[in-house]
Amino acid sequence: MAVALARAGERVIIFRGLLDLGDRTEDKRLKARVYLLAAACLGHATSLDPAVRQEVQQRAATLIPPGNEEEARALAEVGPLILNLLPGPDEVGDVAAFHVVIAATHIKSDAAVAFLARFAEHPFLLVRSQLSWAWSRFDTARYAEEIIARLDPANLNYAIRSDDQLRQLNRLGLEPESLDIRAGVSLEALVSYISRHRSTRLMLSNDAVSDLGFLDGHTELRSLVIGACPALVDVTALSGLSIRHLDITGAGSDMDLHPVSQLRTLETLRISGPSGLEWSPQDLPVQAPLNSLSVSEEARAKRGLEGLGDLTQLTSLTLNPPSSPASTDDWEEIRGLSRLTDLSTTAASLETLPATALLSSVSSLSLIGGGGERVVQAAVNRLAQAFPGLILCEITGDMTAEGDVDLSPLAGLPHLRRLSLAIDRDRVRGIGTLPSWVDLHLL
């Protein structure tokens, strides 16, 4: 109001004062707030020295559109003021539109909904995903009508955090192929919705779920991600599904993963959980076209890797430290995987690899350090003989601050193209022995 009522000279004083304040402060958030306040006031300055107007616009241009996700969230702290300054969907590219939407979704106001509705038909998946994620931050019904109902559902995960959101999907006749059920959805509402709708992808992170019985008969389901479901212990219902992709995080030792063995169409499997969660290759579907297996966090193989060699379709295998091969028998199981191209295990596990072992099909190897450079050096010494087909090699993890690693044994890998090692360059020897085409990355 002061800007609108001020005379031309007074307006210059007001804007100069704002710019000086923004220029002097070391606080980035305050600087942004002041610059944006000045930019917002330009609309009330019917006449203003062109030089001053240009200075204000130049300061604002350093903030809008935000250059990354962090800048977008910081910009949102300025509040609804920025909504009149942010560009619309036709004024920026896909990535910039994503950053703009991040900023707007972090402003809890009715004005933000109206602004975001302009992006509802944007084709970029990250923009649509951000709009879906933000649903719970605004009035459920209005946001559903103005934004959710207009989103292109292709490859989009609909994040659901309340029973009311499920009711809105029903009311608007929306049947998403991919649902992401979060905490806040009651078991009753989930079961009711699932019984009347068929999704091909489902993600669960919900405190109320103790078993998967509500999935009985859902033969359309192709992908299932079980995240933070601390009450879930019974996964028996898995055996009746036709899923191709399973990502399961167990909460503890009470979960029996044997029903996974009945998944005859399974192609990829990821198992993760605390130290109490046990798995066994013998509980995995030998008859399935399983090509990728990943074990992470602290889940442990309860009988070693016995039976792993029967999974003959595996091309990618990632084993966490508790599940990495600990004996020659374990390595024999891995050697039986004739199609294996990608392997991740611990560097220490190579100590039990038989001296004559050959895994020529492996072209990408990731070794998790631990035990310092002694263990890493021992592993490096084995690679050329045991993995002659390596193209990519990565060694990460714990290394002590003493001792060097000699890379010269890797000069015998004729196909090696990329090598990454988590160690300082001044502790690495033998770099000059590597072929010139090797792309070397050091810490």
N, C-alpha and C positions, 0 to 999 in steps of 0.2 A: 504494500500500500504506500509506503514511504517513497518508493521509486516512482510509482505512478503519479503521485502528487507533487513530486519535486520538480524544480525548474532545471533547465539543461545543465547549468553549472553545478547544481547540487547533486544531480545524478552522477556526474563525473567524480565528485568527491566520494559518494557512497561506493561506487564500483572500485575506485582506486583504493579505498580503505579495505574493502574485501580482498582485493588482489594482494595488497601489501601484507594483510594478516595471513593469507594462505602461503605466501612466499616465505614468510619469516618462521612459521611454525615447523618444528621437527616431527610433530605427530602426523603420520601419514593419513590417519582417518580424519583428523580435524582438517587437514589440508584439503582432502577430497570433499568434505562437507562444505567448506567455505567456497571452493571453486564452483561446486555444483549449485550452491545457493545463488552465487552470482550469475551463473548461466540461466537458472530458473527465473531470475529477475529481469532478464533481457526482454522477456515477453511483455513486461509492463512498462518498458522504456520506449515510448513511442518515438522519441528522438534522443539520440545519444551520439557523442563524438565517435566517428567510425573507428578511430584508432583504439579507443577504449573497448568498443564492442569486439573488435578483432582480438584484443588481448584476452578478454573473457572467453571467447570461443576457443582460442588456442589452449588455454588452461584446461577447459572442459574436454577438449579433444584428447588430452593425455590420459583421460580416465574412461572415456566412452567411445566405442564399446570396450568393455573390459578385455584384457588380453589373455587371461587364463582363468581357471576356476577359482583360484585364491583371490584374484582381483575382483571377480564377480561377487563373491561372498562379502568381501570387504566393502564393495560399493553398496550392497544391500543395506549395510548398517546405517547409511545416510537416511534411509527411510523412503516413504512414498514420493518424496521430492524428485527422485531420479526417474520415475516412470514417464514423465513428460520429456525427458532428455534421451532416453534409450531409443535406439533405432528400431524400426519395425521389421518384419520378416523379409520384405522386399528390398531392404536397404543394405543388407549384409550377407556374407556368405554363410555356408552351413556351420562351420566351427564358431564363427562370431555369433551366429544366432543361438547356438548352444550356450555360450557364455552369457548372452543377454538374458536368456530364459532362466539360467541359474540365478542371476541377480534378482530377477522379478519374482521367482518362486520363493525367495527368502524374505520377501516383504509381505507381511500378513495384513492385507487390507483388501477391501472390495475392489478398489481401483486396480489392484494387481490382477485380479481375475479378468477384468475387462481387457487389460493389456495382454495377458497371456492367451486369451481367446483368439487374438490375432495370429498366433502361432499354431493353433490347433490343427491346421491342415498342412503343416510343414512336413516335407517328406523325409528329412534327415532323422535317422533312428535315435541319435543321442538327444535331439530336441524332444522327440515324442516320449522317450524314456524319462526324461526329466519332468515333463508335464505329468506323466502317469505317477511318478514318485511323489510329486507335490500334492496330490489330491487331498491327503489327510490334513494339510495345512489350511484348508479353506472350507467354506460351507459345502457340505457334501453334495446336496441336491443341485445347487447352482453350478458348481464346478463340473458335475457329471453332465449336465445339459449343455453347458457352453464349451466344454473342452473334451472330456472323456468320450462323449458320444461322437465326436468329430475326428478322433484320432484314427489314422490308418493303422489297423491292427497287425499288419505284416511284420513278423519277427519281434513284436512288442510284448514285453512282460508287463502285465497289469498288476501293480503293487496294491494289495488289499490289506488294510489295517483295521477294519471295523465291520460289524454286521451291517451297518447302514450302507456301506459301500456295496456289499453284495446285493442288498435290496435295490439299490439304484441301478445296478447292472440288470436286474430282473425287470425293473420298471421300464427301462429304456430298450429292453429286448436285445441287450448286448450279450454275446456269447464268445468271450475271448478264447483263443486257442491256447494262450499261455497265461497261467495265473501264478502270482507270487503271494502266497498267503503268509502274512506276518502275525506277530503277537498282537492281540486286540480282537481277533476274530474268535467268536465262541465256537466250541465244537458242534453245538446244535446248528448254528447257522452254516458252518462249513459242510456238515453232512447233508443238510437240506439242499444247499446249492449244488453240491457235487452230484446228488441223486437225480437232478433234473437237467444237468448240463454235462457236456462231454468236451474236455480239453485234451490237447495232445501233449502239452508240457505243463508240469506242475512243480512249483517250488514251495517247500513247507519250512517255516521257522515259527513254531507255535507251541506254547507251553501246554496247551490242552490235549494235544494228540498223544495217545498212549499206544494205539495200534493203528493199522492201516486198513481195517476192515471196510471202511467207507469207500475204498477203491475197488471192491469186488465188482467184477463185470465191466470194468472200464478198459475194454480191449483197445480203445482208440489211443490210450496213453502211450506216448513214445519216449518221453523224457521225464525223469523224476529226480528232483534234487531235495534231499532231506537235510536240512540245516540244523539250527538250534531248536531241537525238540526234546528237552530234558526228560519228559515223561515217557518218551517212546521206547518200548522194550520189545514189543511184539511186531515183527515184520513178516509174519506168516503169509499175509495177503499178497506179498510180492510174487509168490509162486504162480498165481493165476493171471499175471499181467504179461503183456507183449512188448515191454519197454526195450528200447535199444540203448538208452543212455541212463546210467544210474550213478548218482553222486550221493553217498550216504555218510553222514557224520554221526557216529554213535556217542551217547552220553556216558557210557560206562560198560562194565563187564556183563550186565544183565542182557544185553542185546545178542541174540543168536542170529548169525548171518547165514546159516545153512539154507534158508529159503532162496537165497540168491542162486543156488545151484540149479534151480528149476527155470531160470530165465533163458529160454532157448533162443531168443532173438537178440540177446544182449551183445552190443558192439563195443561200448566203452564203460569202464567201471572205475570209480574213485572212492576209496575208503579212507576215512580220517576219524580221529577221535583220541581220547586220553589213553594213558598207559594201560588202563583196565580193559580196553577194547581189544579183543583178539579176533584174528581172521585166519583162514587157512586156504591155500590153493585148492584143497580137496573140497571146499565148499563153493567152488566156482563152477560155472556151467561149461563142461568140456565140450558139449555138443553145440554150443553157441558160436557165432562168428566173432568172438571177442578179440579185438585187435589192440585195445589199449587198456592197461591196468596201472593205476596210480595209488600208492599208499602213502599217506602223509600224517603229520602231527606225531602222536606217540603210539598209534595202533601197532600191535605186535603180531607177528606170525607165530601161532601157538605151537606148531610142529615144524618149524623151519619152512623151507620152500618145497617140501615133498609134494609132488603132484603138479608143480608148476609146468613141468615139461610137457604135460598132456594138453596144455592150452596152445595148440600148435598154430593158431591163427594170430598170436600176439606179434605185433610189430613195434609196440612202444611199451616200455616197462619202467616205472618210477617207483623206487623203494626207499622209504625213509630209513634212518639209522637202525631202529629196532627191528626192521624187517629185511635189512640187507643181508646178503649171503654171509654165513658165519662158518661154513665148512665146505670141504670139497664136494660133498653130496649136494649142497645147495647150488654150487656152481655147475654141477652136472645137470641139474634141472634147467638152469638158464641156457647152457650149451645146447640143450635139446630144442630150443626155440629157433628153428632154422630161418624164420622170417623176421627175426628181431633186427630192427635198424636203429632204434633209439633206446638207450639204457641210461638210467640214473641210479647211482648207488653211492656207498661211501668209499673214500679212498682206502680206508683201513680194510675193507672187505677184500681187496685184491691180495692181501697177505695169505688168504686161504685158496686163492686161485691156483689150480695145478700148474706146474711149470710148463707142461706141454699143451695147455689149454689154448684153443683157437676159436675166437668169435668173429669170424671174417665178415659176417653180415652186418655187424654194428658199424654204422657210419657216424652216429652222433652219441657222444659219451659225456655225461655230467657226473663229476665226482665231488662228494661233499667231504670237505676236510675234517680234521679232528685228530689230535695227537701231534700237531706241529709239522714242521717241514720234513722231519724224518719219514713220517708216513707218506707225505706227498711225494718225496723223492723216490721212495720205494715203488709207489704207484707209477710214476713217470717212467721208471726203469722197465716196467712190464708192458707198457702200452704198445710199443712197436711190434712186439712178438705176438701178443695176445689179441690185439685189435688192429690188424694191418689195413683194414678198410676205412679207418677213421677219416672223416672230412671235417667234423666239428668236435672240439674238445673244450670242456669247461671244468675248472677246478676251483671250488669256492670253500668258504668255511674258515675254521680256526687254524691259524698258523702262529707259532710263537715269534717273538721279535728277534730271535737269534737264528743264525744259520742261513745258508743260501740254498737255492734250488737250481740244479743244473738241467737245462732243457735239451742238451745235445742228444740224449737218447731218442728224442722225438724227430730228429732229422731223418730217421729211417722210415717215417710214415709218408709214402709217396703221394697220397691223396689229400693230406691235411691242408685245409684252407683257412681255418679260423681257430685260434687258441686263446682262451681267456684264463687268467690266473689271478687269484686274489692275493697278490703280494707286491711289495714295492719293487720298482725296477732295479734299484741298487742292490737288491738281494737275489737277483736272477743272473745266472751265468749261462753261457752257451747260446745266447740269442743269435750270434753270428753264424752258427752252424745250421740254422733253420733256412729252408728255401725261401727265396725272395717273395714268393706268392702267398706265404703264410701271413694272415692278418692277425697280429699279436696284440692282445689287450691285457694290460697289467693294471693293478690297483692304483 
